[in-house]
Amino acid sequence: MNQLTVIKTINSRRRRLKIRRLKYTCKTKTYVTIPGDQKTESTDSVHETKASDCSAEISLSLTSSSDNAPSKNEVVISSFEENEFKKSDDLQGFKRVSYGSVSVIGRRREMEDAVRVELGFTCKGGEKYDFFGVYDGHGGARVSEACRERLHRVLEEEIVEGRAGMGIEWDKVMEGCFRRMDEEVEKDKMMGSTAVVAVVGKDEVVVANCGDSRAVLCRAGVAVPLSVDHKPDRPDELERVEAAGGRIINWNGHRVLGVLATSRSIGDRYLKPFIICKPEVTVNKRTKNDEFLILASDGLWDVISNEVACQIVRRCLRGRMRRKYQEVLSEGRAAEAAAVLVELAIARGSKDNISVVVVELNKLGISY
């Protein structure tokens, strides 16, 4: 074995060991539409396959030491067979929504990111909605962890308390949810968290963003941003902060009062009123060309563009790209795609925690 081969082997081993705490979650939700007047529930003509039959959960933890000790792997897997349901005379068709998520400490000393996924977290007007959230804490992990545990529940309460018989007013619902969450973490005056959440229904995708995490939709191969980062040097954010009496200082990047690199967040009581918790909300009608949705913290977006991320995920979901080193055998291509994005971000020098959620919106090509 020549010296060049030895060096390449050592470098590749070091890259693998840099990923220290890695978690996958892969779940599948399937709707089967039954023809005629058959009803599986009192008011619905839609049968929902329970998560116990349609889920795959993978948990992987990697630890390393200076003496090249072997990695420790803990894996729990349950899989869902795609061919378990097939189109037949009895089933006109079905829609399947699956996702994969990866959250990595990366090169930081402390893990401050948090991810939450709740399939069918609420129901309004006979329609069920799925929830996906990515939270990027700063100053500590308490606020991001609080958001992970509470924000989807607060959102459900806001939706249920909405005017009966009316459609969901997403702007008001999301603003009320984020405001209540901000009040709940008021005691953590020196801590905060960004939040990007997506609510996926049968006909629409709703995204609310507060901070510099981001949501991107891939539609017919084109990257469509569903949120705009709240950076302090964004012209409208700069004007808002200065109008409130604050200043944007370029100290290792543009920061509010030279401290915080985002102009909106949940928490950060000590920087109010310059930092606000009001989210920007977008509502997009789903189409048959919608392929997948990516939610991620800025640990990914700082080094990877929307277009590159969508190209990578698209190739992974189509089976044209795989991870070079397979620590576990993953049953979900969405989790595989999320892991590839994370590893690419680390290879490109990301110095932050990295959290990625990939949601397949139209896996089987069934139009709405």
N, C-alpha and C positions, 0 to 999 in steps of 0.2 A: 504494500500500500504506500503510494508516494505521499510526500508532504502536503501537496495541494488537496488530496482527498481527505487526509486527516483534518486539515483546517476546515474544510467544508462540513465535515461530520460534526466537529466541535461547535461550529457556529450554528448549525441547524438545531443541535441539541440545546444550545443556550436559548434560541428563539422559542423553542417549545416550552422550556421551563419558565419563561417569563409570564406565561399565562398561569396565574396561581390559583385563583378561585373562579371557577367557571360553572354556571348553572344553565341548563337547558330546560325548557318546558315546552312540550309539544302536545297540543290537544286538538281534537277534531269535533266539530259540531255538525250534525247532519239533519237536514229537514227533508222529509219524504212527503210529497204531495199525493194524496189519495183521491182518485176521481169519484164522481158521484156525490151522494149526500152522506157518505160515511163520516162519522165524527169520532175522534179519539178522546176528545174532551167535551165538556158541555157546550162550548161555543166555538171551538176551533176545528178546522178541517185539516190541520197540520199535525203530523205525528213527529215528535222529537225523540231521536235516539239518545239515550242517556249517556252521560260522559263515561260511565264505567265501561261501556262497550266501545267507546270511540275516543280513547285518549292514549297518549304515550307521554310518559314523564321520564326525563333523563336528568340525573343530578351527577355532576362530575366535579370533584375537588382535586386540585393538583398542588402538591407542596414540593419544595426543593430546598436543598442546602448546599453549602459551599463544597462539601465533600462528595457531590454527585450522588447523593442517596437516591434510591429508586422512588418514583412517583407513587402516591397513594391515590387509588381510584375507587370511588364509590358510585355504583351504577344501579339505578332502578328503572326498568323498562317494561312498559306494556304497550302493545301495538294494536293498530286498527288495520284490517285488511280492506283495501279499496274495492275488491271484487265482492265484498259481502253483500252489497246492494247493487242490482243491475236494473236497467230500464226494461220493463216488461209490459204486458197488457194491463197488469194490475197497478203499476206505478208509472205515471205519466212522466216523471222526472224528479230529480232531487237536487238540492243545492247544498254544497258542503263548504264550510268555512273552517280553515285550519290555520294554526299559527305556530311560530317558534320564537323563543326569546333567549337571549344570552346577556349576562351581566358580569362584567370582569373588573377587578380592582385595577388592572393595568400597572402603571408605574407609580401610582399614588401609594402613600403609606396607609391611608384609611379609605374604606369603601363608603362613599356617600350617596351613590346612586340607588334607586329602588324602582322596581317594576311591578305592575299589577295588571292581571288579566281576569276578567269576570265575564264568562259567557252567559248570556241570558240574564244580565244583572237586573233588568227591569222590564216591565211590559206596560204599554200604553196603547189604548185603542185596539187591543187584540194583536199588536205587533211587539215582538221581542227584540231587545237590543243587546249587543255585546259591547263590553267596555275594555279599552286598552289604555294603559297609562305608563309614562316614563317620567321619573322625578330625579332631578340632579341637585343634591344638597350642597350647601357651602357653609363653612363655619362649623360643620358637624353634620351628623346623619339624622338627628332627631326629627327635623321637620320633614325630610323626605320620607322617613319611615312612618311618620304620622299621616302623611298624604297617602302612602301606600295602604294603610289600614283604614282610613276614613273617607277619603275624597269620593270614591265611587258610591259609598253609602249616603253621603250628603247629597250627591247628585241625584240618586234615586229618590230621596225625600223631596227634593226640589221638583222633580218631574211628577211625582205622585200628588204633590200639593198644588200643581198647576190647575188652571181652570178646566173643569170637567166639560167634556164635549168639544173642546178646542184642540187644535193641533199644538204640538210642543213649540213654544217660543224659545228656541235654543239660545239666543243672545241673552235673554233675561235669566233663563235657567242656569246657564254656565256662569254668568256674572254673580248670581246669588250663591251658587255653589262655592266658587273661589273666594268670595268675600267671607262666607261662613267658615271656610277652612282657614283663612287668614286670621280670623278672630280666635279660632280654637288653639292656634299655636302662638298666641300673643305673648305668652310668658317667655318664649325663647327669643329674647330681644336681639341676640347677636347671631342668630342662625336663620337660614332661609332655604328655599328650594325653588327651582324652576319646575314647571309642570306642562307637559303636552299630553293631552288625552284625546282619544278618538272613540266615538260612539258609532257603531256600525249597525244599521238596520237593513231591512230588506230592500228599501228604495233609496237610502241616503247614507252618506258618511259625514259625520259632524266632527270637526276638530276644534278644540280650544287650546290656545297656547299662551303661556305666561312665562317669558324668559327666552333663553337661547337654545333650548331643545327644539326638535323639528319633526314635522310630519311631511312625508312625500308620497304621492300616489303615482303608480305606473299605469298609464292608460295607453293601450295600443303601442307599447314600447317607448312612450314619451314620459319623461319625468315631470310631474305636475306638483309644484310645491303647494301644500295646503296650509302652511303657516309661514310667517316671516319672523326671523329672529329679532328679539328686542335687545339690540346692541345700543350702548350709550351714544355712539356716534351716528346712529340712524337719524336722519335730519328731523323727522317729526318727534322722535324721542328726545333728542338734544334740545329742541325748542321747548318741549314740555318740562323737562328737568330744570332748565334755566328759568322758565316762567314761574316755577315753584320756589325759586331762590337757590337752587343747587348749582353745582359746577361739574363739568366733565373734564377730568384730568388724564392726560396721557402718561400713565405710569405703568410700564410694561403692558401696554395696550390701553385703550380708552376705558375709563372706569368712573363710576359715579362717586364724586368726592375723592377720587383716587383709590377707592376701595373695591367696589363691586363691578365686575365686568358684564353685568346685565342690568337693564334698566327697569325690569319688572320681575317680581317674584312673590312667592307666598312666604310670609314671615319678614325677617330683616326689619324689625320694628325700629331699630336705631337709625335707619336711613329714610324713614318716612318724613315728609310726603314726597320725596324725590323718587322713591321706589314705590310702585303701586302694584296691586294684585289683580287688576282688571285684565281678563284675558281677551285676546282677539279671537273671534269665532267665525268659522267658515262652514257653510252647509253646501254639500255637493251631491247632486243626484247621481245614483249609481247607473252605470251603463254596462252593456255586454262587453265593452272593451277594457273595463277596469280589471287589472290583473292582480295587483297586490299593493299593500300599504306598508311603508316603513316608518316606524317611530324610533327615534334615537336621541341620546344625549349628545352634547357638543363634543364629547370625546371622539365621536365618529366624524361629525360634520366639520370639525376643525381641519381634518386632513383628507377627507373624501367628499367629492362633489355629489350633488343630487344625481346627475347623469351617470356617473361611474357606479354609484351605489345601485341604481336601478339596473344597469347592465349586468352587474355581478349577480344580483338576486335573480334576475330573469334567466340567466344561464344556469344557475344552480337549480332553480325550480324545474327547468327542462332537462335536467340530468346531464348538462354539458360541462359542468364544473364541479369538482369535488375537492375536499380538503386533502392536502398532500399527506398529512399525518393524522391517522384515525385513532384517537385514544379510545373512542367508543364507537360502536356501530349504531348510528342514529337511524331511527325509523321515519323521521320527518324531514322532508327536504326544506321546509321553512326554517327549521332549527339549523340545518346544514348551511343555509344561506346566511343566517344571522351570524353563525360562527365564522364563516369566511370573511364577512365584513369586519368582524372584531379583529381577526388575525391580520387582515390587511391594514387596519388602522394602527395596530401596534407596530407592524413592520414599517409603516410610514412615519413613525416617531410620535404618535399620540402620547401625551404625558398625563392624560386625565383618566378617570374612570370611564368605562365604555359600556353602555347599555343599548341593546338593539332589540326591537320587536318587529317581526315580519309576519304580516297577515295576508294569507291568500284569499282574495275576494271572490274569485270565479274559477276555482280549481278545475271544474269539470266542463267549463265552457258553456254553461247553461245561461241563457239570456233571461232578462227580467221583463 
